[in-house]
Amino acid sequence: MLIAAAILELMGDLALRAWAGTDRFGYFTGGLILYGGALTLFAHLLRRAELAVIFALWVGVAGVLITLLGWLVFNEPLSPRRLLGLGLILTGVILLEV
C-alpha cells in the first residue's frame, strides 16, 4: 500500500509539473485527484504503523523516484550532490525498515 501511495503521489507530481509547463487545466485537476488518492492510502497506512515510520518511508521513496523521473522526463539536472542525497535517503529508508 505504501508503494501505491508513493506512485499516486509521483503521478500527481508529474501531472502538476506538466500543468506548470502547459497551463492545461486537466493536468492540474488530475494532479489533485491523484494526491487525494495518495493521501487516502496514507491515512489507511497510519492504522498499521507509526506515523514517523510511514511518513519517512513515503517521503523517502517518493523523493528518490520523483528526482529520477524529473531527470528522465523533464531533463532536470542530476548532480553528484543530488546523487549523494538520494543515496543518503535510501540508506535512511533501509535503516527504518530494519
N, C-alpha and C positions, 0 to 999 in steps of 0.2 A: 504494500500500500504506500510505503514511503517513496518508492521509485515512481509509482504512478503520480503521486502528488508533485514530485520534482519534475516529471515530464510535463504535466499540465502547466506548472509554473514556467518552465522553459518555453513551451509553446506560446504561453501568454506574453512572455518577454519578447519573443521573436515577432509576434503579431504587433505589439506596441512599437517595436523598433521599425517594423515595416510601415506602420501608420505614420511614424515621425518622419519617414523619408518620402511619403507619398501623399499624406493627408486624406487617405481613403478611410472613411468612417467605419467601414466594415471591419478593417483590421483593429480599430480601437474597440469596437463592440466585442469582437471575437476575443481580444486580449482580456477584457474584463470578465467575460464568461469563463474563460479558461482559468483565470485567477480565482474566481468563485469556486470552481470545481476543486482546485488545488487546496484552497482553504477548508473546504468541506472535508476532504480526505485528511487534512492535517488535524482537524477537530476530532475526527474519529480515532486517529492515532494517539491522541492525548489520553484516551481511555485505556490504552495498553501500556504506556511507558511514561517516563518522566519528561516534563516539558524541556528541561535543559538538554537531554539526550536527543529527543526527537527534533527539536529546533536546530541544534548544532548539526545533526546529520542532514537534515533537509537543506539548510543553507549551504553546507559544505558541498553536498552532491550537486545542487543546483548551481552554485558558484563556479565549480570546476567545469561543468558541462556548458554553461552559458558563455564562459570565457572561450572555450574551444569552438563553440558554434559561432560566436561573434567573429572569431578569426577565420573560420571556414566560409561562412555565409556572407559576412559584411566586410571582409578584409581588414578587420581591426587588428592593431599591432599585438604581437605576442612576443614580448621582450624576454630576455633572460631573467629579469626581476620578476615578471609575471609567472614565468615557469617555476621559479623558486617558490613563489607564493602558492601556486597550485600544489606543488609537492608538500608544502607545509600543511595545507588544508587537508590533503589526502592522508597525511600522517596523523593529524588530529582525528579524522573520521575513523581511521583504523584503531586508534587508541581508545576511542569512545565505545567501539564495538567489542573490544577485548574484555 
